[in-house]
């Protein structure tokens, strides 16, 4: 679907703050609120898959996040995908080119739980090798 300029601008605003009101979106794009609603309906039908909730970091809690690079047996790819999709701690799983097959983003409440999850991933049938990279800080996050 080819996007019009205003539709792309609307998507860009929603990527920054998907809770922005139609009235505010209209003000920023110089469009009527009813036009924004029509554009959103069209985009939700063709482009927008879902809206999501991003939780704020709680004061005093130790949150742990990690990128896990995974090398796998090609014959077990589907089983690994299904198992990892069933794990609430695995936020995303992507296929990549290069020396690894998958990269998973894992989030847990603390490093002890992270250790358990990383061990569970490493022990999965079909996983040949994992390489973990703990995230120290997130400068910004603008998901596609």
N, C-alpha and C positions, 0 to 999 in steps of 0.2 A: 504494500500500500504506500503510495507516494504521499508524503505529508505536505500540507500547505505550510507556509512560513509561520502563521499564527498557531497552528497545531503543534509545530515543533517547539515554539516558544512556550506554549502551555505545558507540554511534556517537560521541558527544562525547568519550569517553575515547580511542577509537581515532584520532580526528582529532589529538589531542595527541601520542599515542605508539602507533602501530600495532603496535609490537613488544612491548607489555605482555603478560605471560603470562596465560593463562586463570585461573590461580590468583589473580594480583594483581587482574585485572578482577573476579573473583568477590568478593574481599575488599572492594574499593571499592564494589561494588554490593550487597553482602550477599546474594550468590547462590552456589549450588554451582558448582563448576568444570564439572560435566556440563551444568548449565543454560546456562552461558556458551557451551559448545561447541554446544549445540542452537540457541541464539540466533544464534551466528555463522553456522552452516550455513544457517539461514533467511535471514539478512540477505545472505549471499553469493549466495544463489539469487535474491533479489528486489531488493536495494538496492546492495550493495557491488560495484563494477565491478572494482576491482583494488587491490592493495597496491603500493607503489612504494618505491624507494630514493632518499633524499635524501643527496647527498654533502656531507661536511664541507668547509669551506674549508681548503685546504692552506696551511701556513705559507709565507710568502714568495712565493706565486704571486699574480699580478695577475688576478683574475677580473672580467669585465665583464658587466653585464646591462643590458638596454635594453627599454623599451616602445616599439613602433613603431606609430603610428597610420597607417592605410592607407586611401586613397580609391582605388576601383577601378572599372573598366568592369563594369557588371552582367553583361554577356554573357560575361565571362571569370572570373567568381567561382569556378566549379568547378575550372577549370584552375589558378588561383592557389592554392586550398586544397590541391590535390594536390601542386603543386610545393613549397609551404611544408611540407607534411607530410613530404616526403622529405628535408628539411633538418634534420639532427640538432641544429643550433644553435637552431632554433625550438622552444621548449618548449611553447607553447600559442598557439592562434589562436582568437579569439572574434569574433563579430559584435556590433556595438553600434549603438545609435541615436545620432543627432546628426550632426555634420559629417563623420564618418568612417564607413567601412564595417566595418573590421576593426581589432582591436588584437592585435599579436603580442608575445609575450615571447620575447626572444632572449638566450641566454647563450653567451659565448665565453671562451676562456682569457685573452685580453688585448684591449686597445683596437684594436690593429692588425688582428687577426682580426675584431673587431666591425665595423670600417670596411669590410672586404671583404664581410661578410655583408649589411650595410646597403646597400651598393652593388648587390649581387646582387638583393636584394629590390626596390630602387628601379627596376632595369632590367628586371624581369619584364614580359612581355607582359600588358597589361591593368591594370597599376598606373599610376594617374594621378598620385598624389602620396603621399609619405610624410612623416611628422613623427616624429623620434626623441627619446626622453627617456631619457638614461642614468641608471641607478639608482645613487645615491651610497651609500646604505646601506639595509639591510633591517632594520626594527625587529622584526618577527616575520612569520611566514608560516604561515597556517592555511588550506590549500587546501580547497575545498568537497568 
